[in-house]
C-alpha cells in the first residue's frame, strides 16, 4: 500500500524524545574491510503531529558529544579534519515531507545541516505507537536510516592506503532510533 502523509492513530500534539531509550549513531566503512561505528551522546528531537495527522520531525546533535571506542579518535572527529566542533557545534535535521504507510513504514525527506552546509536527504524507517504506556502517557517510536556522502557536507579528510584503498569511505549510514512521549 502506498504511504500516506498522515498517522491517523497518533493523537495530535508534541512528542518529546526520551534520552534513555533513544540513540543517534553512524557507521562508515574503515580501511575497506571493517565498519567504524560512533554515536552522539547529546541530542534533542521532537515530533509534531498536526490535527490532520501530518507529521514534522526535527532534531539536532551536539558535535562535541561524538563518542567512539577510542578517545583519541573522539578528538580527531571533533577537529577541523572532520566535524570542526568548535566552529560548527551542531548537526541539525528538519523534515520537509513525512509519509506514513498503514503498516507504519516511514518515508521522510528533510534538510540535514552539517558544517553550515544544508542538503536535502531521504530516509526510510518505521513509526510505532503505544496509546497507553502503562503510566498514563502516549508514546511513539521513530526509527530512520539514511546514507549520505560526507564529502557533500565538507567532511573530507581521508588518507590513501597502499593499493589505493581509502582509510575512511565517503558513504556514511546514519541511524536514528527515538522513543518519544507526548508532552
TORPA-4810 file (N, C-alpha, C, O; in nm, 3 decimals):
<nodes>
NODE_1_0.085_-0.118_0.000_0.000_0.000_0.000_0.089_0.124_0.000_0.184_0.129_0.078_X
NODE_2_0.063_0.222_-0.084_0.148_0.341_-0.086_0.135_0.422_0.043_0.028_0.424_0.104_X
NODE_3_0.243_0.489_0.085_0.237_0.568_0.208_0.143_0.687_0.194_0.126_0.743_0.085_X
NODE_4_0.083_0.723_0.305_0.003_0.844_0.311_0.080_0.944_0.395_0.180_0.908_0.457_X
NODE_5_0.037_1.068_0.396_0.108_1.172_0.470_0.056_1.187_0.612_0.085_1.288_0.677_X
NODE_6_-0.019_1.090_0.662_-0.077_1.105_0.795_-0.054_0.981_0.881_-0.032_0.871_0.830_X
NODE_7_-0.060_1.003_1.011_-0.055_0.895_1.109_-0.187_0.902_1.185_-0.196_0.968_1.289_X
NODE_8_-0.288_0.835_1.134_-0.424_0.855_1.182_-0.449_0.809_1.325_-0.539_0.861_1.390_X
NODE_9_-0.371_0.714_1.377_-0.398_0.667_1.512_-0.314_0.737_1.619_-0.324_0.701_1.737_X
NODE_10_-0.233_0.835_1.582_-0.150_0.908_1.677_-0.218_1.040_1.710_-0.253_1.118_1.621_X
NODE_11_-0.238_1.065_1.841_-0.306_1.187_1.883_-0.222_1.311_1.848_-0.100_1.308_1.858_X
NODE_12_-0.288_1.418_1.807_-0.215_1.542_1.777_-0.140_1.593_1.900_-0.181_1.571_2.014_X
NODE_13_-0.030_1.661_1.874_0.047_1.720_1.983_0.196_1.711_1.957_0.240_1.673_1.849_X
NODE_14_0.273_1.746_2.059_0.418_1.741_2.054_0.467_1.620_2.131_0.424_1.594_2.243_X
NODE_15_0.556_1.546_2.068_0.616_1.428_2.130_0.764_1.456_2.149_0.836_1.480_2.052_X
NODE_16_0.810_1.454_2.274_0.950_1.482_2.308_1.025_1.351_2.327_0.970_1.253_2.378_X
NODE_17_1.151_1.350_2.286_1.228_1.227_2.292_1.265_1.189_2.435_1.281_1.275_2.522_X
NODE_18_1.276_1.059_2.458_1.320_1.002_2.585_1.467_0.969_2.569_1.500_0.875_2.496_X
NODE_19_1.558_1.042_2.635_1.701_1.021_2.612_1.751_0.883_2.653_1.852_0.836_2.601_X
NODE_20_1.684_0.818_2.745_1.727_0.686_2.790_1.700_0.580_2.684_1.773_0.481_2.675_X
NODE_21_1.596_0.600_2.604_1.554_0.499_2.507_1.569_0.547_2.363_1.494_0.504_2.275_X
NODE_22_1.664_0.636_2.339_1.685_0.692_2.206_1.834_0.694_2.174_1.917_0.696_2.264_X
NODE_23_1.865_0.693_2.044_2.006_0.699_2.004_2.020_0.759_1.865_1.930_0.752_1.781_X
NODE_24_2.138_0.820_1.843_2.176_0.870_1.711_2.316_0.815_1.684_2.411_0.848_1.755_X
NODE_25_2.327_0.730_1.581_2.453_0.662_1.554_2.492_0.676_1.407_2.410_0.714_1.323_X
NODE_26_2.618_0.644_1.378_2.665_0.643_1.240_2.760_0.526_1.220_2.823_0.477_1.314_X
NODE_27_2.768_0.482_1.095_2.855_0.371_1.056_2.922_0.408_0.924_2.857_0.459_0.832_X
NODE_28_3.052_0.383_0.915_3.127_0.411_0.793_3.229_0.299_0.773_3.290_0.252_0.869_X
NODE_29_3.248_0.259_0.649_3.348_0.156_0.619_3.487_0.211_0.646_3.516_0.326_0.613_X
NODE_30_3.572_0.129_0.708_3.706_0.169_0.751_3.810_0.075_0.692_3.797_-0.047_0.703_X
NODE_31_3.912_0.131_0.629_4.019_0.054_0.565_3.965_-0.043_0.460_4.033_-0.139_0.425_X
NODE_32_3.845_-0.018_0.410_3.788_-0.102_0.306_3.750_-0.241_0.355_3.708_-0.325_0.275_X
NODE_33_3.764_-0.266_0.484_3.740_-0.401_0.535_3.632_-0.406_0.642_3.538_-0.485_0.631_X
NODE_34_3.644_-0.324_0.742_3.551_-0.328_0.853_3.462_-0.206_0.856_3.461_-0.125_0.764_X
NODE_35_3.387_-0.195_0.964_3.299_-0.081_0.982_3.336_-0.010_1.112_3.361_-0.073_1.215_X
NODE_36_3.338_0.120_1.105_3.365_0.207_1.219_3.231_0.263_1.264_3.154_0.315_1.183_X
NODE_37_3.204_0.253_1.393_3.075_0.298_1.446_3.096_0.406_1.551_3.192_0.405_1.627_X
NODE_38_3.003_0.499_1.553_3.006_0.605_1.653_2.866_0.649_1.688_2.768_0.607_1.626_X
NODE_39_2.858_0.734_1.789_2.729_0.783_1.835_2.744_0.926_1.885_2.855_0.975_1.907_X
NODE_40_2.632_0.991_1.902_2.628_1.123_1.964_2.551_1.109_2.095_2.438_1.060_2.096_X
NODE_41_2.612_1.152_2.204_2.551_1.136_2.336_2.456_1.248_2.373_2.367_1.228_2.457_X
NODE_42_2.472_1.366_2.314_2.389_1.481_2.348_2.311_1.523_2.224_2.369_1.573_2.127_X
NODE_43_2.182_1.502_2.227_2.097_1.537_2.114_1.957_1.567_2.164_1.924_1.541_2.280_X
NODE_44_1.877_1.622_2.076_1.738_1.655_2.107_1.655_1.623_1.983_1.705_1.634_1.871_X
NODE_45_1.533_1.584_2.003_1.444_1.555_1.890_1.300_1.567_1.936_1.267_1.546_2.052_X
NODE_46_1.214_1.602_1.840_1.071_1.601_1.869_0.994_1.574_1.742_1.043_1.592_1.631_X
NODE_47_0.872_1.530_1.762_0.778_1.506_1.652_0.652_1.586_1.681_0.596_1.579_1.791_X
NODE_48_0.610_1.662_1.582_0.484_1.736_1.592_0.381_1.661_1.509_0.403_1.631_1.391_X
NODE_49_0.267_1.631_1.570_0.156_1.569_1.498_0.044_1.671_1.491_-0.010_1.713_1.594_X
NODE_50_0.009_1.712_1.369_-0.095_1.812_1.349_-0.234_1.747_1.361_-0.248_1.625_1.361_X
NODE_51_-0.334_1.832_1.370_-0.473_1.784_1.381_-0.510_1.692_1.264_-0.588_1.598_1.282_X
NODE_52_-0.456_1.718_1.146_-0.487_1.635_1.029_-0.402_1.507_1.024_-0.413_1.429_0.929_X
NODE_53_-0.317_1.485_1.126_-0.234_1.365_1.130_-0.100_1.379_1.062_-0.020_1.285_1.066_X
NODE_54_-0.072_1.493_1.000_0.058_1.510_0.935_0.167_1.528_1.040_0.142_1.576_1.151_X
NODE_55_0.287_1.487_1.004_0.399_1.486_1.098_0.511_1.579_1.054_0.534_1.599_0.935_X
NODE_56_0.579_1.636_1.153_0.704_1.708_1.132_0.803_1.650_1.233_0.773_1.638_1.351_X
NODE_57_0.921_1.615_1.184_1.025_1.558_1.269_1.146_1.649_1.262_1.189_1.688_1.153_X
NODE_58_1.201_1.683_1.378_1.323_1.763_1.378_1.410_1.725_1.496_1.364_1.674_1.598_X
NODE_59_1.538_1.753_1.479_1.631_1.723_1.586_1.768_1.780_1.557_1.795_1.829_1.448_X
NODE_60_1.853_1.772_1.658_1.990_1.821_1.646_2.079_1.743_1.741_2.036_1.698_1.847_X
NODE_61_2.205_1.728_1.702_2.305_1.667_1.789_2.414_1.769_1.817_2.446_1.853_1.733_X
NODE_62_2.470_1.759_1.935_2.586_1.841_1.971_2.710_1.766_1.924_2.737_1.655_1.970_X
NODE_63_2.785_1.826_1.832_2.902_1.762_1.773_3.003_1.724_1.880_3.067_1.619_1.869_X
NODE_64_3.018_1.806_1.982_3.116_1.779_2.087_3.085_1.652_2.166_3.168_1.605_2.244_X
NODE_65_2.964_1.596_2.146_2.926_1.475_2.220_2.953_1.347_2.141_2.908_1.239_2.181_X
NODE_66_3.027_1.357_2.028_3.056_1.237_1.949_3.132_1.138_2.035_3.223_1.175_2.110_X
NODE_67_3.095_1.011_2.023_3.154_0.905_2.104_3.192_0.787_2.015_3.110_0.735_1.939_X
NODE_68_3.318_0.745_2.026_3.365_0.624_1.963_3.446_0.547_2.067_3.471_0.598_2.176_X
NODE_69_3.487_0.426_2.035_3.554_0.342_2.134_3.695_0.388_2.169_3.749_0.345_2.271_X
NODE_70_3.756_0.472_2.089_3.892_0.519_2.112_3.889_0.670_2.138_3.858_0.747_2.047_X
NODE_71_3.921_0.715_2.260_3.914_0.858_2.293_3.997_0.948_2.200_3.955_1.060_2.173_X
NODE_72_4.111_0.902_2.150_4.190_0.985_2.058_4.114_1.010_1.928_4.130_1.115_1.866_X
NODE_73_4.032_0.914_1.887_3.952_0.935_1.767_3.838_1.033_1.793_3.798_1.106_1.702_X
NODE_74_3.786_1.036_1.915_3.687_1.139_1.951_3.745_1.277_1.920_3.680_1.361_1.857_X
NODE_75_3.868_1.298_1.964_3.935_1.427_1.944_3.952_1.455_1.795_3.928_1.567_1.750_X
NODE_76_3.994_1.354_1.718_4.013_1.374_1.574_3.879_1.406_1.505_3.874_1.493_1.418_X
NODE_77_3.773_1.337_1.544_3.642_1.364_1.483_3.592_1.504_1.514_3.520_1.563_1.433_X
NODE_78_3.628_1.559_1.629_3.586_1.695_1.666_3.671_1.802_1.600_3.634_1.919_1.599_X
NODE_79_3.785_1.763_1.544_3.880_1.857_1.486_3.831_1.908_1.349_3.734_1.856_1.294_X
NODE_80_3.900_2.010_1.294_3.865_2.060_1.161_3.877_1.954_1.050_3.818_1.970_0.944_X
NODE_81_3.954_1.846_1.074_3.962_1.739_0.975_3.825_1.675_0.947_3.798_1.630_0.836_X
NODE_82_3.740_1.672_1.049_3.609_1.610_1.034_3.498_1.711_1.064_3.463_1.790_0.977_X
NODE_83_3.442_1.709_1.184_3.323_1.790_1.215_3.353_1.935_1.254_3.265_2.020_1.244_X
NODE_84_3.474_1.965_1.297_3.511_2.100_1.338_3.412_2.153_1.443_3.343_2.253_1.421_X
NODE_85_3.408_2.083_1.555_3.310_2.112_1.661_3.315_2.254_1.713_3.213_2.310_1.752_X
NODE_86_3.432_2.314_1.714_3.443_2.450_1.767_3.370_2.549_1.676_3.300_2.637_1.726_X
NODE_87_3.386_2.536_1.546_3.319_2.628_1.453_3.175_2.588_1.421_3.091_2.675_1.396_X
NODE_88_3.147_2.459_1.423_3.015_2.407_1.386_2.966_2.313_1.496_2.976_2.191_1.482_X
NODE_89_2.914_2.368_1.606_2.883_2.286_1.724_2.761_2.195_1.712_2.737_2.112_1.800_X
NODE_90_2.684_2.209_1.604_2.559_2.133_1.595_2.536_2.077_1.456_2.570_2.141_1.356_X
NODE_91_2.479_1.959_1.451_2.428_1.900_1.327_2.275_1.898_1.343_2.225_1.851_1.445_X
NODE_92_2.203_1.948_1.244_2.058_1.963_1.260_1.983_1.898_1.143_2.036_1.885_1.033_X
NODE_93_1.859_1.858_1.172_1.771_1.799_1.071_1.630_1.851_1.094_1.585_1.863_1.208_X
NODE_94_1.560_1.882_0.984_1.417_1.915_0.990_1.349_1.855_0.868_1.392_1.876_0.755_X
NODE_95_1.243_1.783_0.893_1.171_1.718_0.783_1.099_1.822_0.698_1.055_1.926_0.746_X
NODE_96_1.089_1.789_0.569_1.009_1.869_0.477_0.889_1.790_0.427_0.791_1.847_0.378_X
NODE_97_0.896_1.658_0.441_0.787_1.569_0.400_0.799_1.439_0.477_0.906_1.379_0.481_X
NODE_98_0.690_1.396_0.537_0.687_1.269_0.609_0.567_1.190_0.561_0.454_1.239_0.566_X
NODE_99_0.592_1.070_0.513_0.484_0.983_0.468_0.485_0.858_0.553_0.589_0.796_0.574_X
NODE_100_0.365_0.821_0.602_0.350_0.704_0.688_0.251_0.609_0.623_0.138_0.647_0.594_X
NODE_101_0.293_0.485_0.599_0.204_0.383_0.545_0.119_0.325_0.659_0.150_0.345_0.776_X
NODE_102_0.014_0.254_0.623_-0.074_0.193_0.723_0.002_0.098_0.815_-0.035_0.081_0.931_X
NODE_103_0.108_0.035_0.764_0.186_-0.057_0.847_0.296_0.013_0.927_0.376_-0.053_0.994_X
NODE_104_0.301_0.147_0.921_0.399_0.224_0.997_0.527_0.254_0.922_0.614_0.323_0.975_X
NODE_105_0.541_0.204_0.799_0.661_0.233_0.722_0.670_0.384_0.697_0.572_0.448_0.661_X
NODE_106_0.790_0.439_0.718_0.813_0.582_0.702_0.897_0.610_0.579_0.992_0.537_0.549_X
NODE_107_0.863_0.714_0.509_0.948_0.774_0.406_0.956_0.921_0.442_0.854_0.988_0.457_X
NODE_108_1.077_0.970_0.455_1.094_1.107_0.502_1.195_1.180_0.414_1.296_1.124_0.373_X
NODE_109_1.165_1.304_0.387_1.256_1.395_0.318_1.282_1.508_0.416_1.194_1.546_0.494_X
NODE_110_1.403_1.561_0.412_1.431_1.672_0.502_1.563_1.737_0.473_1.639_1.694_0.386_X
NODE_111_1.590_1.842_0.548_1.713_1.919_0.533_1.809_1.882_0.646_1.777_1.898_0.764_X
NODE_112_1.926_1.833_0.608_2.032_1.797_0.701_2.141_1.903_0.690_2.187_1.934_0.580_X
NODE_113_2.182_1.958_0.804_2.287_2.060_0.805_2.406_2.009_0.885_2.395_1.978_1.004_X
NODE_114_2.520_2.001_0.818_2.647_1.965_0.880_2.748_2.069_0.835_2.760_2.097_0.715_X
NODE_115_2.822_2.127_0.929_2.923_2.228_0.899_2.868_2.342_0.812_2.931_2.383_0.716_X
NODE_116_2.750_2.390_0.848_2.682_2.500_0.777_2.649_2.469_0.632_2.620_2.560_0.554_X
NODE_117_2.651_2.343_0.595_2.609_2.301_0.461_2.477_2.224_0.477_2.471_2.125_0.550_X
NODE_118_2.375_2.271_0.410_2.243_2.207_0.417_2.214_2.138_0.285_2.224_2.198_0.178_X
NODE_119_2.176_2.010_0.296_2.139_1.930_0.179_2.010_1.855_0.210_1.982_1.821_0.325_X
NODE_120_1.933_1.832_0.107_1.813_1.751_0.120_1.853_1.604_0.125_1.934_1.558_0.043_X
NODE_121_1.797_1.530_0.220_1.824_1.387_0.231_1.691_1.312_0.241_1.589_1.368_0.281_X
NODE_122_1.697_1.185_0.205_1.581_1.095_0.217_1.617_0.986_0.316_1.731_0.939_0.320_X
NODE_123_1.520_0.946_0.397_1.541_0.837_0.492_1.417_0.748_0.492_1.308_0.791_0.457_X
NODE_124_1.438_0.625_0.532_1.326_0.532_0.547_1.331_0.474_0.687_1.435_0.478_0.754_X
NODE_125_1.219_0.422_0.730_1.215_0.364_0.863_1.077_0.319_0.902_1.000_0.269_0.820_X
NODE_126_1.048_0.337_1.030_0.924_0.286_1.085_0.873_0.379_1.195_0.951_0.436_1.271_X
NODE_127_0.741_0.392_1.202_0.673_0.463_1.310_0.592_0.360_1.387_0.513_0.286_1.329_X
NODE_128_0.611_0.357_1.518_0.532_0.270_1.605_0.460_0.357_1.706_0.499_0.471_1.731_X
NODE_129_0.353_0.303_1.765_0.267_0.384_1.850_0.212_0.301_1.965_0.170_0.187_1.946_X
NODE_130_0.214_0.359_2.084_0.151_0.299_2.201_0.059_0.404_2.262_0.105_0.509_2.308_X
NODE_131_-0.071_0.378_2.262_-0.168_0.475_2.312_-0.159_0.490_2.464_-0.188_0.598_2.517_X
NODE_132_-0.121_0.385_2.536_-0.108_0.391_2.681_0.017_0.314_2.722_0.024_0.193_2.705_X
NODE_133_0.114_0.386_2.775_0.241_0.323_2.811_0.240_0.260_2.950_0.345_0.217_2.998_X
NODE_134_0.123_0.254_3.014_0.113_0.196_3.147_0.135_0.299_3.257_0.114_0.270_3.375_X
NODE_135_0.177_0.418_3.220_0.200_0.526_3.315_0.115_0.649_3.281_0.142_0.759_3.328_X
NODE_136_0.013_0.626_3.198_-0.076_0.735_3.161_-0.026_0.821_3.046_-0.081_0.928_3.019_X
NODE_137_0.077_0.774_2.978_0.133_0.852_2.867_0.114_0.784_2.733_0.089_0.664_2.725_X
NODE_138_0.126_0.863_2.630_0.120_0.812_2.494_0.259_0.824_2.434_0.325_0.927_2.449_X
NODE_139_0.305_0.718_2.368_0.441_0.717_2.312_0.439_0.676_2.166_0.353_0.601_2.120_X
NODE_140_0.538_0.728_2.094_0.563_0.683_1.959_0.711_0.649_1.947_0.795_0.700_2.020_X
NODE_141_0.739_0.561_1.854_0.876_0.528_1.821_0.903_0.566_1.677_0.818_0.546_1.590_X
NODE_142_1.021_0.620_1.651_1.062_0.656_1.516_1.200_0.597_1.493_1.294_0.627_1.567_X
NODE_143_1.211_0.514_1.390_1.341_0.460_1.350_1.366_0.504_1.207_1.281_0.484_1.119_X
NODE_144_1.482_0.563_1.183_1.516_0.615_1.050_1.658_0.577_1.014_1.746_0.573_1.100_X
NODE_145_1.680_0.549_0.886_1.813_0.520_0.834_1.829_0.591_0.701_1.738_0.593_0.619_X
NODE_146_1.946_0.649_0.682_1.981_0.710_0.554_2.131_0.696_0.533_2.206_0.676_0.629_X
NODE_147_2.172_0.705_0.409_2.315_0.704_0.376_2.346_0.833_0.302_2.278_0.870_0.206_X
NODE_148_2.451_0.901_0.350_2.493_1.027_0.288_2.637_1.015_0.241_2.711_0.927_0.285_X
NODE_149_2.677_1.104_0.153_2.817_1.118_0.115_2.872_1.232_0.200_2.832_1.347_0.184_X
NODE_150_2.963_1.200_0.291_3.014_1.300_0.384_3.083_1.416_0.314_3.087_1.527_0.367_X
NODE_151_3.139_1.391_0.195_3.205_1.498_0.120_3.107_1.610_0.083_3.147_1.726_0.073_X
NODE_152_2.979_1.574_0.062_2.878_1.675_0.030_2.862_1.779_0.139_2.811_1.888_0.115_X
NODE_153_2.904_1.744_0.261_2.888_1.832_0.377_3.022_1.888_0.426_3.030_1.942_0.536_X
NODE_154_3.126_1.875_0.346_3.255_1.930_0.383_3.334_1.848_0.482_3.430_1.897_0.541_X
NODE_155_3.296_1.722_0.502_3.369_1.632_0.591_3.457_1.545_0.500_3.419_1.435_0.462_X
NODE_156_3.574_1.597_0.466_3.650_1.542_0.354_3.783_1.474_0.390_3.848_1.418_0.302_X
NODE_157_3.824_1.476_0.516_3.954_1.418_0.549_3.959_1.272_0.506_3.860_1.199_0.517_X
NODE_158_4.075_1.230_0.456_4.096_1.091_0.421_4.245_1.067_0.403_4.324_1.161_0.400_X
NODE_159_4.281_0.942_0.391_4.419_0.902_0.362_4.413_0.784_0.268_4.335_0.690_0.287_X
NODE_160_4.496_0.788_0.165_4.501_0.676_0.071_4.600_0.572_0.123_4.713_0.605_0.158_X
NODE_161_4.557_0.449_0.127_4.639_0.339_0.174_4.715_0.278_0.057_4.679_0.301_-0.059_X
NODE_162_4.820_0.201_0.085_4.887_0.131_-0.025_4.785_0.049_-0.104_4.702_-0.020_-0.046_X
NODE_163_4.792_0.058_-0.234_4.695_-0.013_-0.318_4.576_0.072_-0.356_4.491_0.029_-0.434_X
NODE_164_4.567_0.196_-0.300_4.462_0.288_-0.342_4.336_0.288_-0.258_4.249_0.372_-0.281_X
NODE_165_4.321_0.197_-0.162_4.203_0.198_-0.075_4.207_0.320_0.015_4.313_0.360_0.062_X
NODE_166_4.091_0.380_0.040_4.083_0.494_0.130_4.067_0.447_0.274_4.004_0.345_0.300_X
NODE_167_4.124_0.523_0.367_4.113_0.489_0.510_3.968_0.493_0.556_3.925_0.407_0.633_X
NODE_168_3.892_0.592_0.508_3.753_0.609_0.550_3.667_0.624_0.425_3.695_0.708_0.340_X
NODE_169_3.563_0.544_0.415_3.472_0.553_0.300_3.400_0.687_0.299_3.389_0.753_0.403_X
NODE_170_3.352_0.727_0.184_3.277_0.852_0.174_3.132_0.834_0.218_3.072_0.928_0.271_X
NODE_171_3.074_0.717_0.196_2.935_0.693_0.235_2.926_0.661_0.383_2.997_0.575_0.435_X
NODE_172_2.836_0.733_0.450_2.813_0.716_0.594_2.665_0.686_0.614_2.579_0.756_0.562_X
NODE_173_2.637_0.581_0.690_2.500_0.547_0.724_2.465_0.610_0.858_2.534_0.589_0.958_X
NODE_174_2.357_0.686_0.860_2.307_0.749_0.982_2.184_0.673_1.028_2.096_0.641_0.949_X
NODE_175_2.179_0.645_1.159_2.065_0.574_1.216_2.013_0.652_1.336_2.089_0.691_1.425_X
NODE_176_1.883_0.675_1.337_1.818_0.745_1.446_1.709_0.655_1.500_1.621_0.609_1.426_X
NODE_177_1.715_0.629_1.629_1.611_0.550_1.696_1.559_0.633_1.811_1.632_0.661_1.907_X
NODE_178_1.433_0.672_1.803_1.375_0.759_1.902_1.253_0.696_1.966_1.170_0.636_1.898_X
NODE_179_1.243_0.709_2.096_1.119_0.683_2.168_1.076_0.819_2.220_1.152_0.887_2.289_X
NODE_180_0.954_0.858_2.188_0.906_0.992_2.222_0.776_0.983_2.300_0.690_0.900_2.271_X
NODE_181_0.762_1.070_2.400_0.642_1.074_2.483_0.567_1.204_2.458_0.626_1.311_2.447_X
NODE_182_0.436_1.191_2.450_0.352_1.310_2.427_0.364_1.403_2.547_0.349_1.361_2.662_X
NODE_183_0.393_1.532_2.518_0.405_1.627_2.628_0.273_1.694_2.659_0.264_1.777_2.749_X
</nodes>
